[in-house]
Amino acid sequence: MDTERLFGLGLEPVLTTSELAGYLGVQVRVQAIYDLRTDGRGRSGIRVGREIRYRVSDVRRCLDGLHEPESFLSSRGGEH
């Protein structure tokens, strides 16, 4: 897909469930993402036929909301 063309149309890129799992890079099974959505804990998506797509901006916003507070990190000595 030509992302430059999409941006020219005012559309943002979307990720498939497999792409989202790969982006998260934590060996998450695709089924785990579906399970999180079913439980109400996962990202909402856009249904395109039988497939779910995730807006990149929604994924970024979700990840930003998962940041641990600075006070938590400093109390643990900066451990990861």
N, CA, C and O atoms as a Maestro MAE file, in Angstrom:
{
 s_m_m2io_version
 :::
 2.0.0
}

f_m_ct {
 s_m_title
 :::
 protein
 m_atom[320] {
  # First column is atom index #
  i_m_mmod_type
  r_m_x_coord
  r_m_y_coord
  r_m_z_coord
  i_m_residue_number
  s_m_chain_name
  s_m_pdb_residue_name
  s_m_pdb_atom_name
  i_m_atomic_number
  :::
  1 25 0.838 -1.168 0.000 1 A "MET " " N  " 7
  2 3 0.000 0.000 0.000 1 A "MET " " CA " 6
  3 2 0.888 1.237 0.000 1 A "MET " " C  " 6
  4 15 1.890 1.275 0.715 1 A "MET " " O  " 8
  5 25 0.542 2.239 -0.781 2 A "ASP " " N  " 7
  6 3 1.309 3.464 -0.928 2 A "ASP " " CA " 6
  7 2 0.895 4.455 0.157 2 A "ASP " " C  " 6
  8 15 -0.119 5.139 0.022 2 A "ASP " " O  " 8
  9 25 1.686 4.532 1.242 3 A "THR " " N  " 7
  10 3 1.304 5.389 2.372 3 A "THR " " CA " 6
  11 2 1.345 6.864 2.005 3 A "THR " " C  " 6
  12 15 0.570 7.650 2.550 3 A "THR " " O  " 8
  13 25 2.232 7.263 1.092 4 A "GLU " " N  " 7
  14 3 2.250 8.671 0.662 4 A "GLU " " CA " 6
  15 2 0.931 9.047 0.008 4 A "GLU " " C  " 6
  16 15 0.409 10.139 0.236 4 A "GLU " " O  " 8
  17 25 0.398 8.161 -0.793 5 A "ARG " " N  " 7
  18 3 -0.884 8.414 -1.447 5 A "ARG " " CA " 6
  19 2 -2.000 8.517 -0.406 5 A "ARG " " C  " 6
  20 15 -2.877 9.374 -0.521 5 A "ARG " " O  " 8
  21 25 -1.971 7.639 0.619 6 A "LEU " " N  " 7
  22 3 -2.980 7.692 1.674 6 A "LEU " " CA " 6
  23 2 -2.935 9.020 2.409 6 A "LEU " " C  " 6
  24 15 -3.973 9.634 2.654 6 A "LEU " " O  " 8
  25 25 -1.722 9.470 2.765 7 A "PHE " " N  " 7
  26 3 -1.598 10.754 3.444 7 A "PHE " " CA " 6
  27 2 -2.101 11.878 2.560 7 A "PHE " " C  " 6
  28 15 -2.701 12.831 3.058 7 A "PHE " " O  " 8
  29 25 -1.870 11.785 1.262 8 A "GLY " " N  " 7
  30 3 -2.361 12.788 0.318 8 A "GLY " " CA " 6
  31 2 -3.876 12.842 0.294 8 A "GLY " " C  " 6
  32 15 -4.455 13.894 0.022 8 A "GLY " " O  " 8
  33 25 -4.522 11.723 0.574 9 A "LEU " " N  " 7
  34 3 -5.982 11.673 0.622 9 A "LEU " " CA " 6
  35 2 -6.527 12.043 1.998 9 A "LEU " " C  " 6
  36 15 -7.740 12.090 2.202 9 A "LEU " " O  " 8
  37 25 -5.614 12.308 2.946 10 A "GLY " " N  " 7
  38 3 -6.037 12.633 4.301 10 A "GLY " " CA " 6
  39 2 -6.302 11.405 5.153 10 A "GLY " " C  " 6
  40 15 -6.904 11.512 6.221 10 A "GLY " " O  " 8
  41 25 -5.860 10.233 4.693 11 A "LEU " " N  " 7
  42 3 -6.067 8.994 5.441 11 A "LEU " " CA " 6
  43 2 -4.789 8.621 6.179 11 A "LEU " " C  " 6
  44 15 -3.687 8.834 5.671 11 A "LEU " " O  " 8
  45 25 -4.937 8.068 7.370 12 A "GLU " " N  " 7
  46 3 -3.764 7.609 8.096 12 A "GLU " " CA " 6
  47 2 -3.623 6.102 7.924 12 A "GLU " " C  " 6
  48 15 -4.602 5.411 7.642 12 A "GLU " " O  " 8
  49 25 -2.411 5.597 8.091 13 A "PRO " " N  " 7
  50 3 -2.210 4.155 7.960 13 A "PRO " " CA " 6
  51 2 -2.927 3.386 9.070 13 A "PRO " " C  " 6
  52 15 -3.144 3.893 10.171 13 A "PRO " " O  " 8
  53 25 -3.278 2.170 8.746 14 A "VAL " " N  " 7
  54 3 -3.876 1.267 9.725 14 A "VAL " " CA " 6
  55 2 -3.052 -0.013 9.744 14 A "VAL " " C  " 6
  56 15 -2.407 -0.370 8.758 14 A "VAL " " O  " 8
  57 25 -3.085 -0.701 10.889 15 A "LEU " " N  " 7
  58 3 -2.354 -1.955 11.048 15 A "LEU " " CA " 6
  59 2 -3.332 -3.119 11.090 15 A "LEU " " C  " 6
  60 15 -4.434 -2.996 11.625 15 A "LEU " " O  " 8
  61 25 -2.928 -4.238 10.530 16 A "THR " " N  " 7
  62 3 -3.702 -5.463 10.711 16 A "THR " " CA " 6
  63 2 -3.398 -5.986 12.115 16 A "THR " " C  " 6
  64 15 -2.486 -5.488 12.776 16 A "THR " " O  " 8
  65 25 -4.134 -6.961 12.563 17 A "THR " " N  " 7
  66 3 -3.877 -7.551 13.873 17 A "THR " " CA " 6
  67 2 -2.489 -8.176 13.912 17 A "THR " " C  " 6
  68 15 -1.795 -8.060 14.922 17 A "THR " " O  " 8
  69 25 -2.075 -8.827 12.852 18 A "SER " " N  " 7
  70 3 -0.732 -9.419 12.783 18 A "SER " " CA " 6
  71 2 0.342 -8.346 12.837 18 A "SER " " C  " 6
  72 15 1.354 -8.516 13.517 18 A "SER " " O  " 8
  73 25 0.134 -7.240 12.128 19 A "GLU " " N  " 7
  74 3 1.105 -6.150 12.152 19 A "GLU " " CA " 6
  75 2 1.188 -5.524 13.545 19 A "GLU " " C  " 6
  76 15 2.272 -5.173 14.010 19 A "GLU " " O  " 8
  77 25 0.039 -5.386 14.204 20 A "LEU " " N  " 7
  78 3 0.026 -4.838 15.560 20 A "LEU " " CA " 6
  79 2 0.806 -5.743 16.505 20 A "LEU " " C  " 6
  80 15 1.596 -5.260 17.316 20 A "LEU " " O  " 8
  81 25 0.591 -7.046 16.408 21 A "ALA " " N  " 7
  82 3 1.315 -7.999 17.256 21 A "ALA " " CA " 6
  83 2 2.822 -7.884 17.006 21 A "ALA " " C  " 6
  84 15 3.609 -7.898 17.952 21 A "ALA " " O  " 8
  85 25 3.220 -7.774 15.755 22 A "GLY " " N  " 7
  86 3 4.639 -7.622 15.433 22 A "GLY " " CA " 6
  87 2 5.199 -6.302 15.919 22 A "GLY " " C  " 6
  88 15 6.335 -6.243 16.388 22 A "GLY " " O  " 8
  89 25 4.414 -5.242 15.812 23 A "TYR " " N  " 7
  90 3 4.849 -3.920 16.264 23 A "TYR " " CA " 6
  91 2 5.094 -3.920 17.767 23 A "TYR " " C  " 6
  92 15 6.062 -3.322 18.236 23 A "TYR " " O  " 8
  93 25 4.232 -4.579 18.521 24 A "LEU " " N  " 7
  94 3 4.393 -4.630 19.967 24 A "LEU " " CA " 6
  95 2 5.630 -5.428 20.360 24 A "LEU " " C  " 6
  96 15 6.212 -5.198 21.420 24 A "LEU " " O  " 8
  97 25 6.027 -6.359 19.508 25 A "GLY " " N  " 7
  98 3 7.288 -7.063 19.662 25 A "GLY " " CA " 6
  99 2 7.451 -7.853 20.944 25 A "GLY " " C  " 6
  100 15 8.569 -8.004 21.435 25 A "GLY " " O  " 8
  101 25 6.380 -8.351 21.487 26 A "VAL " " N  " 7
  102 3 6.478 -9.113 22.727 26 A "VAL " " CA " 6
  103 2 5.960 -10.531 22.536 26 A "VAL " " C  " 6
  104 15 5.439 -11.143 23.469 26 A "VAL " " O  " 8
  105 25 6.103 -11.033 21.351 27 A "GLN " " N  " 7
  106 3 5.648 -12.374 21.000 27 A "GLN " " CA " 6
  107 2 4.191 -12.599 21.407 27 A "GLN " " C  " 6
  108 15 3.815 -13.663 21.898 27 A "GLN " " O  " 8
  109 25 3.399 -11.569 21.186 28 A "VAL " " N  " 7
  110 3 1.972 -11.668 21.464 28 A "VAL " " CA " 6
  111 2 1.337 -12.455 20.333 28 A "VAL " " C  " 6
  112 15 1.566 -12.171 19.157 28 A "VAL " " O  " 8
  113 25 0.561 -13.418 20.687 29 A "ARG " " N  " 7
  114 3 -0.177 -14.141 19.655 29 A "ARG " " CA " 6
  115 2 -1.301 -13.247 19.150 29 A "ARG " " C  " 6
  116 15 -1.868 -12.460 19.907 29 A "ARG " " O  " 8
  117 25 -1.614 -13.372 17.884 30 A "VAL " " N  " 7
  118 3 -2.718 -12.610 17.306 30 A "VAL " " CA " 6
  119 2 -3.992 -12.897 18.087 30 A "VAL " " C  " 6
  120 15 -4.781 -11.983 18.329 30 A "VAL " " O  " 8
  121 25 -4.207 -14.129 18.482 31 A "GLN " " N  " 7
  122 3 -5.407 -14.482 19.243 31 A "GLN " " CA " 6
  123 2 -5.464 -13.726 20.566 31 A "GLN " " C  " 6
  124 15 -6.548 -13.380 21.034 31 A "GLN " " O  " 8
  125 25 -4.305 -13.466 21.171 32 A "ALA " " N  " 7
  126 3 -4.274 -12.723 22.438 32 A "ALA " " CA " 6
  127 2 -4.819 -11.312 22.246 32 A "ALA " " C  " 6
  128 15 -5.502 -10.788 23.127 32 A "ALA " " O  " 8
  129 25 -4.525 -10.692 21.102 33 A "ILE " " N  " 7
  130 3 -5.060 -9.353 20.825 33 A "ILE " " CA " 6
  131 2 -6.569 -9.420 20.684 33 A "ILE " " C  " 6
  132 15 -7.279 -8.561 21.206 33 A "ILE " " O  " 8
  133 25 -7.068 -10.432 19.985 34 A "TYR " " N  " 7
  134 3 -8.518 -10.600 19.869 34 A "TYR " " CA " 6
  135 2 -9.140 -10.839 21.246 34 A "TYR " " C  " 6
  136 15 -10.203 -10.298 21.548 34 A "TYR " " O  " 8
  137 25 -8.483 -11.644 22.079 35 A "ASP " " N  " 7
  138 3 -9.002 -11.930 23.419 35 A "ASP " " CA " 6
  139 2 -9.068 -10.667 24.268 35 A "ASP " " C  " 6
  140 15 -10.043 -10.457 24.989 35 A "ASP " " O  " 8
  141 25 -8.035 -9.822 24.188 36 A "LEU " " N  " 7
  142 3 -8.037 -8.557 24.935 36 A "LEU " " CA " 6
  143 2 -9.193 -7.665 24.494 36 A "LEU " " C  " 6
  144 15 -9.836 -7.018 25.320 36 A "LEU " " O  " 8
  145 25 -9.454 -7.635 23.192 37 A "ARG " " N  " 7
  146 3 -10.576 -6.833 22.686 37 A "ARG " " CA " 6
  147 2 -11.896 -7.374 23.219 37 A "ARG " " C  " 6
  148 15 -12.766 -6.599 23.618 37 A "ARG " " O  " 8
  149 25 -12.051 -8.680 23.230 38 A "THR " " N  " 7
  150 3 -13.283 -9.303 23.702 38 A "THR " " CA " 6
  151 2 -13.515 -8.995 25.173 38 A "THR " " C  " 6
  152 15 -14.649 -8.777 25.600 38 A "THR " " O  " 8
  153 25 -12.414 -8.978 25.960 39 A "ASP " " N  " 7
  154 3 -12.500 -8.676 27.392 39 A "ASP " " CA " 6
  155 2 -12.675 -7.189 27.672 39 A "ASP " " C  " 6
  156 15 -12.859 -6.798 28.825 39 A "ASP " " O  " 8
  157 25 -12.620 -6.354 26.637 40 A "GLY " " N  " 7
  158 3 -12.749 -4.914 26.829 40 A "GLY " " CA " 6
  159 2 -11.458 -4.238 27.264 40 A "GLY " " C  " 6
  160 15 -11.473 -3.077 27.672 40 A "GLY " " O  " 8
  161 25 -10.333 -4.958 27.181 41 A "ARG " " N  " 7
  162 3 -9.050 -4.399 27.609 41 A "ARG " " CA " 6
  163 2 -8.150 -4.048 26.430 41 A "ARG " " C  " 6
  164 15 -7.087 -3.458 26.626 41 A "ARG " " O  " 8
  165 25 -8.545 -4.391 25.237 42 A "GLY " " N  " 7
  166 3 -7.705 -4.137 24.075 42 A "GLY " " CA " 6
  167 2 -8.139 -2.903 23.322 42 A "GLY " " C  " 6
  168 15 -9.147 -2.275 23.644 42 A "GLY " " O  " 8
  169 25 -7.362 -2.570 22.320 43 A "ARG " " N  " 7
  170 3 -7.651 -1.425 21.465 43 A "ARG " " CA " 6
  171 2 -8.903 -1.676 20.650 43 A "ARG " " C  " 6
  172 15 -9.133 -2.782 20.161 43 A "ARG " " O  " 8
  173 25 -9.702 -0.639 20.513 44 A "SER " " N  " 7
  174 3 -10.825 -0.757 19.587 44 A "SER " " CA " 6
  175 2 -10.255 -0.669 18.180 44 A "SER " " C  " 6
  176 15 -9.204 -0.069 17.953 44 A "SER " " O  " 8
  177 25 -10.944 -1.260 17.272 45 A "GLY " " N  " 7
  178 3 -10.459 -1.281 15.901 45 A "GLY " " CA " 6
  179 2 -11.565 -0.914 14.930 45 A "GLY " " C  " 6
  180 15 -12.677 -0.560 15.321 45 A "GLY " " O  " 8
  181 25 -11.234 -1.005 13.677 46 A "ILE " " N  " 7
  182 3 -12.168 -0.728 12.594 46 A "ILE " " CA " 6
  183 2 -12.401 -2.041 11.869 46 A "ILE " " C  " 6
  184 15 -11.463 -2.658 11.366 46 A "ILE " " O  " 8
  185 25 -13.639 -2.458 11.820 47 A "ARG " " N  " 7
  186 3 -13.950 -3.709 11.128 47 A "ARG " " CA " 6
  187 2 -14.048 -3.433 9.629 47 A "ARG " " C  " 6
  188 15 -14.805 -2.573 9.180 47 A "ARG " " O  " 8
  189 25 -13.260 -4.189 8.876 48 A "VAL " " N  " 7
  190 3 -13.279 -4.125 7.411 48 A "VAL " " CA " 6
  191 2 -13.574 -5.542 6.949 48 A "VAL " " C  " 6
  192 15 -12.676 -6.379 6.855 48 A "VAL " " O  " 8
  193 25 -14.851 -5.801 6.662 49 A "GLY " " N  " 7
  194 3 -15.257 -7.166 6.352 49 A "GLY " " CA " 6
  195 2 -15.091 -8.027 7.588 49 A "GLY " " C  " 6
  196 15 -15.664 -7.726 8.635 49 A "GLY " " O  " 8
  197 25 -14.314 -9.093 7.479 50 A "ARG " " N  " 7
  198 3 -14.073 -9.984 8.619 50 A "ARG " " CA " 6
  199 2 -12.824 -9.600 9.397 50 A "ARG " " C  " 6
  200 15 -12.538 -10.181 10.444 50 A "ARG " " O  " 8
  201 25 -12.087 -8.631 8.894 51 A "GLU " " N  " 7
  202 3 -10.811 -8.243 9.498 51 A "GLU " " CA " 6
  203 2 -10.961 -7.001 10.375 51 A "GLU " " C  " 6
  204 15 -11.881 -6.204 10.196 51 A "GLU " " O  " 8
  205 25 -10.037 -6.855 11.329 52 A "ILE " " N  " 7
  206 3 -9.974 -5.683 12.179 52 A "ILE " " CA " 6
  207 2 -8.711 -4.910 11.816 52 A "ILE " " C  " 6
  208 15 -7.644 -5.500 11.643 52 A "ILE " " O  " 8
  209 25 -8.834 -3.597 11.702 53 A "ARG " " N  " 7
  210 3 -7.689 -2.722 11.459 53 A "ARG " " CA " 6
  211 2 -7.583 -1.753 12.623 53 A "ARG " " C  " 6
  212 15 -8.587 -1.393 13.239 53 A "ARG " " O  " 8
  213 25 -6.351 -1.331 12.921 54 A "TYR " " N  " 7
  214 3 -6.093 -0.443 14.048 54 A "TYR " " CA " 6
  215 2 -5.411 0.815 13.537 54 A "TYR " " C  " 6
  216 15 -4.376 0.736 12.875 54 A "TYR " " O  " 8
  217 25 -5.987 1.986 13.841 55 A "ARG " " N  " 7
  218 3 -5.367 3.250 13.449 55 A "ARG " " CA " 6
  219 2 -4.056 3.418 14.212 55 A "ARG " " C  " 6
  220 15 -3.996 3.169 15.416 55 A "ARG " " O  " 8
  221 25 -3.022 3.836 13.516 56 A "VAL " " N  " 7
  222 3 -1.725 4.052 14.140 56 A "VAL " " CA " 6
  223 2 -1.861 5.072 15.268 56 A "VAL " " C  " 6
  224 15 -1.254 4.900 16.326 56 A "VAL " " O  " 8
  225 25 -2.641 6.126 15.063 57 A "SER " " N  " 7
  226 3 -2.803 7.146 16.108 57 A "SER " " CA " 6
  227 2 -3.478 6.569 17.354 57 A "SER " " C  " 6
  228 15 -3.140 6.962 18.470 57 A "SER " " O  " 8
  229 25 -4.425 5.645 17.183 58 A "ASP " " N  " 7
  230 3 -5.070 5.006 18.336 58 A "ASP " " CA " 6
  231 2 -4.083 4.138 19.105 58 A "ASP " " C  " 6
  232 15 -4.088 4.123 20.336 58 A "ASP " " O  " 8
  233 25 -3.237 3.414 18.374 59 A "VAL " " N  " 7
  234 3 -2.238 2.553 19.014 59 A "VAL " " CA " 6
  235 2 -1.257 3.416 19.806 59 A "VAL " " C  " 6
  236 15 -0.920 3.090 20.944 59 A "VAL " " O  " 8
  237 25 -0.800 4.516 19.205 60 A "ARG " " N  " 7
  238 3 0.128 5.409 19.903 60 A "ARG " " CA " 6
  239 2 -0.500 5.978 21.164 60 A "ARG " " C  " 6
  240 15 0.139 6.026 22.215 60 A "ARG " " O  " 8
  241 25 -1.749 6.408 21.061 61 A "ARG " " N  " 7
  242 3 -2.449 6.981 22.212 61 A "ARG " " CA " 6
  243 2 -2.585 5.937 23.322 61 A "ARG " " C  " 6
  244 15 -2.401 6.252 24.497 61 A "ARG " " O  " 8
  245 25 -2.901 4.722 22.959 62 A "CYS " " N  " 7
  246 3 -3.018 3.637 23.937 62 A "CYS " " CA " 6
  247 2 -1.684 3.396 24.626 62 A "CYS " " C  " 6
  248 15 -1.630 3.281 25.850 62 A "CYS " " O  " 8
  249 25 -0.607 3.318 23.851 63 A "LEU " " N  " 7
  250 3 0.715 3.079 24.425 63 A "LEU " " CA " 6
  251 2 1.146 4.233 25.326 63 A "LEU " " C  " 6
  252 15 1.768 4.012 26.366 63 A "LEU " " O  " 8
  253 25 0.818 5.468 24.930 64 A "ASP " " N  " 7
  254 3 1.144 6.622 25.772 64 A "ASP " " CA " 6
  255 2 0.440 6.530 27.120 64 A "ASP " " C  " 6
  256 15 0.987 6.950 28.140 64 A "ASP " " O  " 8
  257 25 -0.771 5.981 27.128 65 A "GLY " " N  " 7
  258 3 -1.527 5.837 28.364 65 A "GLY " " CA " 6
  259 2 -1.003 4.739 29.275 65 A "GLY " " C  " 6
  260 15 -1.407 4.650 30.434 65 A "GLY " " O  " 8
  261 25 -0.114 3.907 28.766 66 A "LEU " " N  " 7
  262 3 0.434 2.805 29.555 66 A "LEU " " CA " 6
  263 2 1.729 3.159 30.278 66 A "LEU " " C  " 6
  264 15 2.269 2.341 31.022 66 A "LEU " " O  " 8
  265 25 2.228 4.377 30.062 67 A "HIS " " N  " 7
  266 3 3.472 4.777 30.715 67 A "HIS " " CA " 6
  267 2 3.318 4.727 32.224 67 A "HIS " " C  " 6
  268 15 2.295 5.135 32.774 67 A "HIS " " O  " 8
  269 25 4.352 4.220 32.883 68 A "GLU " " N  " 7
  270 3 4.366 4.205 34.340 68 A "GLU " " CA " 6
  271 2 4.749 5.593 34.827 68 A "GLU " " C  " 6
  272 15 5.546 6.277 34.185 68 A "GLU " " O  " 8
  273 25 4.191 6.014 35.954 69 A "PRO " " N  " 7
  274 3 4.542 7.334 36.491 69 A "PRO " " CA " 6
  275 2 6.030 7.408 36.830 69 A "PRO " " C  " 6
  276 15 6.630 6.408 37.223 69 A "PRO " " O  " 8
  277 25 6.621 8.587 36.680 70 A "GLU " " N  " 7
  278 3 8.036 8.786 36.994 70 A "GLU " " CA " 6
  279 2 8.341 8.382 38.430 70 A "GLU " " C  " 6
  280 15 9.398 7.812 38.699 70 A "GLU " " O  " 8
  281 25 7.427 8.669 39.359 71 A "SER " " N  " 7
  282 3 7.673 8.348 40.767 71 A "SER " " CA " 6
  283 2 7.812 6.842 40.965 71 A "SER " " C  " 6
  284 15 8.590 6.398 41.810 71 A "SER " " O  " 8
  285 25 7.066 6.056 40.196 72 A "PHE " " N  " 7
  286 3 7.165 4.599 40.287 72 A "PHE " " CA " 6
  287 2 8.551 4.138 39.852 72 A "PHE " " C  " 6
  288 15 9.168 3.291 40.499 72 A "PHE " " O  " 8
  289 25 9.033 4.707 38.750 73 A "LEU " " N  " 7
  290 3 10.337 4.304 38.240 73 A "LEU " " CA " 6
  291 2 11.454 4.710 39.191 73 A "LEU " " C  " 6
  292 15 12.380 3.933 39.419 73 A "LEU " " O  " 8
  293 25 11.383 5.917 39.748 74 A "SER " " N  " 7
  294 3 12.457 6.361 40.638 74 A "SER " " CA " 6
  295 2 12.453 5.593 41.943 74 A "SER " " C  " 6
  296 15 13.509 5.403 42.545 74 A "SER " " O  " 8
  297 25 11.282 5.143 42.399 75 A "SER " " N  " 7
  298 3 11.217 4.379 43.649 75 A "SER " " CA " 6
  299 2 11.792 2.983 43.472 75 A "SER " " C  " 6
  300 15 12.156 2.332 44.452 75 A "SER " " O  " 8
  301 25 11.876 2.518 42.233 76 A "ARG " " N  " 7
  302 3 12.425 1.186 41.969 76 A "ARG " " CA " 6
  303 2 13.873 1.287 41.514 76 A "ARG " " C  " 6
  304 15 14.450 0.289 41.083 76 A "ARG " " O  " 8
  305 25 14.461 2.451 41.599 77 A "GLY " " N  " 7
  306 3 15.851 2.599 41.203 77 A "GLY " " CA " 6
  307 2 16.066 2.552 39.711 77 A "GLY " " C  " 6
  308 15 17.155 2.199 39.259 77 A "GLY " " O  " 8
  309 25 15.045 2.903 38.925 78 A "GLY " " N  " 7
  310 3 15.175 2.940 37.471 78 A "GLY " " CA " 6
  311 2 15.167 1.580 36.818 78 A "GLY " " C  " 6
  312 15 15.577 1.461 35.663 78 A "GLY " " O  " 8
  313 25 14.709 0.530 37.518 79 A "GLU " " N  " 7
  314 3 14.645 -0.805 36.912 79 A "GLU " " CA " 6
  315 2 13.657 -0.805 35.773 79 A "GLU " " C  " 6
  316 15 12.732 0.006 35.730 79 A "GLU " " O  " 8
  317 25 13.861 -1.728 34.849 80 A "HIS " " N  " 7
  318 3 12.932 -1.865 33.708 80 A "HIS " " CA " 6
  319 2 12.053 -3.050 33.921 80 A "HIS " " C  " 6
  320 15 11.201 -3.345 33.084 80 A "HIS " " O  " 8
  :::
 }
 m_bond[319] {
  # First column is bond index #
  i_m_from
  i_m_to
  i_m_order
  :::
  1 1 2 1
  2 2 3 1
  3 3 4 2
  4 3 5 1
  5 5 6 1
  6 6 7 1
  7 7 8 2
  8 7 9 1
  9 9 10 1
  10 10 11 1
  11 11 12 2
  12 11 13 1
  13 13 14 1
  14 14 15 1
  15 15 16 2
  16 15 17 1
  17 17 18 1
  18 18 19 1
  19 19 20 2
  20 19 21 1
  21 21 22 1
  22 22 23 1
  23 23 24 2
  24 23 25 1
  25 25 26 1
  26 26 27 1
  27 27 28 2
  28 27 29 1
  29 29 30 1
  30 30 31 1
  31 31 32 2
  32 31 33 1
  33 33 34 1
  34 34 35 1
  35 35 36 2
  36 35 37 1
  37 37 38 1
  38 38 39 1
  39 39 40 2
  40 39 41 1
  41 41 42 1
  42 42 43 1
  43 43 44 2
  44 43 45 1
  45 45 46 1
  46 46 47 1
  47 47 48 2
  48 47 49 1
  49 49 50 1
  50 50 51 1
  51 51 52 2
  52 51 53 1
  53 53 54 1
  54 54 55 1
  55 55 56 2
  56 55 57 1
  57 57 58 1
  58 58 59 1
  59 59 60 2
  60 59 61 1
  61 61 62 1
  62 62 63 1
  63 63 64 2
  64 63 65 1
  65 65 66 1
  66 66 67 1
  67 67 68 2
  68 67 69 1
  69 69 70 1
  70 70 71 1
  71 71 72 2
  72 71 73 1
  73 73 74 1
  74 74 75 1
  75 75 76 2
  76 75 77 1
  77 77 78 1
  78 78 79 1
  79 79 80 2
  80 79 81 1
  81 81 82 1
  82 82 83 1
  83 83 84 2
  84 83 85 1
  85 85 86 1
  86 86 87 1
  87 87 88 2
  88 87 89 1
  89 89 90 1
  90 90 91 1
  91 91 92 2
  92 91 93 1
  93 93 94 1
  94 94 95 1
  95 95 96 2
  96 95 97 1
  97 97 98 1
  98 98 99 1
  99 99 100 2
  100 99 101 1
  101 101 102 1
  102 102 103 1
  103 103 104 2
  104 103 105 1
  105 105 106 1
  106 106 107 1
  107 107 108 2
  108 107 109 1
  109 109 110 1
  110 110 111 1
  111 111 112 2
  112 111 113 1
  113 113 114 1
  114 114 115 1
  115 115 116 2
  116 115 117 1
  117 117 118 1
  118 118 119 1
  119 119 120 2
  120 119 121 1
  121 121 122 1
  122 122 123 1
  123 123 124 2
  124 123 125 1
  125 125 126 1
  126 126 127 1
  127 127 128 2
  128 127 129 1
  129 129 130 1
  130 130 131 1
  131 131 132 2
  132 131 133 1
  133 133 134 1
  134 134 135 1
  135 135 136 2
  136 135 137 1
  137 137 138 1
  138 138 139 1
  139 139 140 2
  140 139 141 1
  141 141 142 1
  142 142 143 1
  143 143 144 2
  144 143 145 1
  145 145 146 1
  146 146 147 1
  147 147 148 2
  148 147 149 1
  149 149 150 1
  150 150 151 1
  151 151 152 2
  152 151 153 1
  153 153 154 1
  154 154 155 1
  155 155 156 2
  156 155 157 1
  157 157 158 1
  158 158 159 1
  159 159 160 2
  160 159 161 1
  161 161 162 1
  162 162 163 1
  163 163 164 2
  164 163 165 1
  165 165 166 1
  166 166 167 1
  167 167 168 2
  168 167 169 1
  169 169 170 1
  170 170 171 1
  171 171 172 2
  172 171 173 1
  173 173 174 1
  174 174 175 1
  175 175 176 2
  176 175 177 1
  177 177 178 1
  178 178 179 1
  179 179 180 2
  180 179 181 1
  181 181 182 1
  182 182 183 1
  183 183 184 2
  184 183 185 1
  185 185 186 1
  186 186 187 1
  187 187 188 2
  188 187 189 1
  189 189 190 1
  190 190 191 1
  191 191 192 2
  192 191 193 1
  193 193 194 1
  194 194 195 1
  195 195 196 2
  196 195 197 1
  197 197 198 1
  198 198 199 1
  199 199 200 2
  200 199 201 1
  201 201 202 1
  202 202 203 1
  203 203 204 2
  204 203 205 1
  205 205 206 1
  206 206 207 1
  207 207 208 2
  208 207 209 1
  209 209 210 1
  210 210 211 1
  211 211 212 2
  212 211 213 1
  213 213 214 1
  214 214 215 1
  215 215 216 2
  216 215 217 1
  217 217 218 1
  218 218 219 1
  219 219 220 2
  220 219 221 1
  221 221 222 1
  222 222 223 1
  223 223 224 2
  224 223 225 1
  225 225 226 1
  226 226 227 1
  227 227 228 2
  228 227 229 1
  229 229 230 1
  230 230 231 1
  231 231 232 2
  232 231 233 1
  233 233 234 1
  234 234 235 1
  235 235 236 2
  236 235 237 1
  237 237 238 1
  238 238 239 1
  239 239 240 2
  240 239 241 1
  241 241 242 1
  242 242 243 1
  243 243 244 2
  244 243 245 1
  245 245 246 1
  246 246 247 1
  247 247 248 2
  248 247 249 1
  249 249 250 1
  250 250 251 1
  251 251 252 2
  252 251 253 1
  253 253 254 1
  254 254 255 1
  255 255 256 2
  256 255 257 1
  257 257 258 1
  258 258 259 1
  259 259 260 2
  260 259 261 1
  261 261 262 1
  262 262 263 1
  263 263 264 2
  264 263 265 1
  265 265 266 1
  266 266 267 1
  267 267 268 2
  268 267 269 1
  269 269 270 1
  270 270 271 1
  271 271 272 2
  272 271 273 1
  273 273 274 1
  274 274 275 1
  275 275 276 2
  276 275 277 1
  277 277 278 1
  278 278 279 1
  279 279 280 2
  280 279 281 1
  281 281 282 1
  282 282 283 1
  283 283 284 2
  284 283 285 1
  285 285 286 1
  286 286 287 1
  287 287 288 2
  288 287 289 1
  289 289 290 1
  290 290 291 1
  291 291 292 2
  292 291 293 1
  293 293 294 1
  294 294 295 1
  295 295 296 2
  296 295 297 1
  297 297 298 1
  298 298 299 1
  299 299 300 2
  300 299 301 1
  301 301 302 1
  302 302 303 1
  303 303 304 2
  304 303 305 1
  305 305 306 1
  306 306 307 1
  307 307 308 2
  308 307 309 1
  309 309 310 1
  310 310 311 1
  311 311 312 2
  312 311 313 1
  313 313 314 1
  314 314 315 1
  315 315 316 2
  316 315 317 1
  317 317 318 1
  318 318 319 1
  319 319 320 2
  :::
 }
}
